[in-house]
Amino acid sequence: MDLSKVKRIILVGSAGSGKSWLAKRLANITDYKMIHLDCEFWQPDWTKTPKEEWIEKQKEFIKGEKWIIDGNYKSSMELRFAAADLVIFLDINRFVCMWSALKRHGKKRSDLPDYLEEKMNLEFIDFLKWIWSFKKTGKRRILDLHEKYSEKEFLVLKSRKAVREFLKTVK
């Protein structure tokens, strides 16, 4: 895929699908600014950024000329969808996503602020439940936005192998 005509890329999909992993590799290839929404949203002690402030932050992100944004945040996803040239949907099997989330648990993640660390607690169990239900809830939101913004280039990758094959084609 020739990304020279694509300036604004969003990556969406379940937690554990590999959005951040792919975003890093695409940023290395394109030299576009990479924005991990989790890094921008979460404040110390897992405090959420207030909604109005969060919307304003994202309006600033999408003003840029060339960027890659990874993350869902369904309440503001439409802002990014409308601004993107390319939407990459990682529609990865939920068992793979849950395994990935469990495997990375407790390790330092570059897509989270340095002051945060995931802990095995009830919130993490809720996080795993969210991954499990993503196919019914999160996927529907993405497909609805794809229908609304049907002129946007929309790429669906359904496996880790498909992601690796896609990266081999990127120029």
C-alpha positions in Angstrom: 0.0 0.0 0.0 1.3 3.4 -0.9 0.9 5.6 2.1 2.4 8.7 0.4 -1.2 9.8 -0.4 -2.4 9.0 3.1 -1.6 11.7 5.7 -4.0 10.9 8.5 -4.4 7.4 9.8 -6.5 6.0 12.7 -6.2 2.5 14.1 -9.2 1.1 15.8 -10.1 -2.3 17.3 -10.3 -4.2 20.6 -7.8 -3.7 23.3 -5.1 -6.3 22.7 -5.6 -6.3 19.0 -2.2 -4.7 18.3 -3.2 -1.1 17.5 -0.2 0.4 19.3 2.2 -2.2 17.9 1.1 -1.4 14.4 1.0 2.4 15.0 4.7 2.3 16.1 5.7 0.4 12.9 3.7 2.7 10.7 5.2 5.8 12.4 8.7 4.4 11.8 7.9 3.9 8.1 6.1 7.2 7.5 7.8 9.4 10.1 4.3 10.7 10.9 3.5 11.9 14.4 2.2 9.1 16.5 -0.5 9.6 19.1 -1.5 6.9 21.6 -4.8 8.0 23.0 -4.3 6.1 26.2 -1.2 8.2 26.9 -3.2 11.4 26.4 -6.4 10.4 28.2 -5.2 8.8 31.4 -4.0 11.0 34.3 -2.3 9.8 37.5 -4.2 7.2 39.5 -6.2 6.2 36.3 -8.1 9.5 36.5 -10.0 10.2 33.3 -9.5 13.5 31.4 -12.7 15.5 31.7 -14.9 15.1 28.6 -14.8 18.7 27.4 -11.0 18.8 27.8 -10.7 15.4 26.0 -12.7 16.7 23.0 -10.5 19.8 22.8 -7.3 17.7 23.0 -8.5 15.6 20.1 -9.5 18.6 18.0 -5.9 19.7 18.4 -4.5 16.3 17.4 -6.5 16.2 14.2 -5.4 19.7 13.1 -2.0 18.3 12.4 -1.0 17.6 8.8 0.4 14.0 9.2 -0.5 11.7 12.0 -1.3 8.2 13.2 -3.7 7.9 16.1 -4.3 4.6 17.9 -7.2 4.0 20.2 -11.0 3.9 20.3 -12.6 6.1 22.8 -16.1 5.8 21.2 -17.4 9.1 22.6 -14.9 11.0 20.4 -14.2 8.4 17.6 -16.3 10.2 15.1 -14.0 13.3 15.3 -11.0 11.1 14.2 -13.0 9.2 11.7 -14.1 12.4 10.0 -10.5 13.7 9.8 -8.8 10.5 8.8 -7.7 9.6 5.3 -7.3 5.9 6.2 -9.0 3.9 8.9 -7.4 0.6 9.8 -9.7 -1.7 11.8 -7.9 -4.5 13.6 -10.8 -7.0 13.8 -8.8 -9.6 15.6 -10.3 -12.7 17.3 -11.2 -11.9 20.9 -9.3 -14.9 22.3 -6.1 -13.5 20.7 -6.9 -10.0 22.1 -7.5 -11.4 25.6 -4.3 -13.5 25.5 -2.3 -10.4 24.4 -3.8 -8.3 27.2 -3.0 -10.9 29.7 0.6 -11.4 28.3 1.4 -7.7 28.5 -0.2 -7.3 31.9 2.3 -5.9 34.5 4.8 -4.9 31.9 5.8 -1.4 31.0 3.7 -0.2 28.0 4.8 2.6 25.7 1.2 3.4 25.0 0.5 4.3 28.6 1.9 7.2 30.6 5.0 6.4 32.7 3.1 7.1 35.9 0.6 4.3 35.3 0.8 0.6 35.7 -1.9 -2.1 35.1 -2.7 -4.1 38.2 -4.6 -7.3 38.6 -7.7 -6.0 40.2 -11.5 -5.7 39.5 -10.8 -3.0 37.0 -8.6 -5.3 35.0 -11.2 -8.0 35.1 -13.7 -5.4 33.8 -11.2 -4.6 31.1 -11.0 -8.3 30.0 -14.9 -8.4 30.0 -14.8 -5.3 27.7 -12.4 -7.2 25.3 -14.7 -10.2 25.4 -17.8 -8.0 24.5 -16.0 -5.8 21.9 -17.4 -7.8 19.0 -20.9 -6.9 20.0 -20.4 -3.3 21.1 -17.2 -1.7 19.9 -17.2 -3.3 16.5 -20.8 -2.1 15.8 -19.7 1.5 16.5 -16.8 1.2 14.1 -18.9 -0.3 11.3 -21.6 2.4 11.8 -19.0 5.1 11.4 -17.5 3.3 8.3 -21.0 3.3 6.8 -21.4 7.1 7.6 -18.0 7.9 6.2 -18.0 5.4 3.4 -15.7 7.7 1.3 -12.8 7.0 3.7 -10.3 4.3 2.9 -11.2 1.5 5.2 -8.9 -1.5 5.8 -9.9 -4.5 7.9 -7.1 -6.8 9.2 -8.5 -9.9 10.7 -5.3 -11.7 12.0 -1.8 -11.1 13.2 -0.6 -12.7 9.9 -2.7 -10.2 7.9 -1.1 -7.3 9.9 2.4 -8.6 9.1 1.5 -9.0 5.4 0.1 -5.5 5.3 3.3 -4.1 6.8 5.3 -5.8 4.0 3.2 -3.9 1.4 3.6 -0.5 3.0 5.7 2.0 1.1 
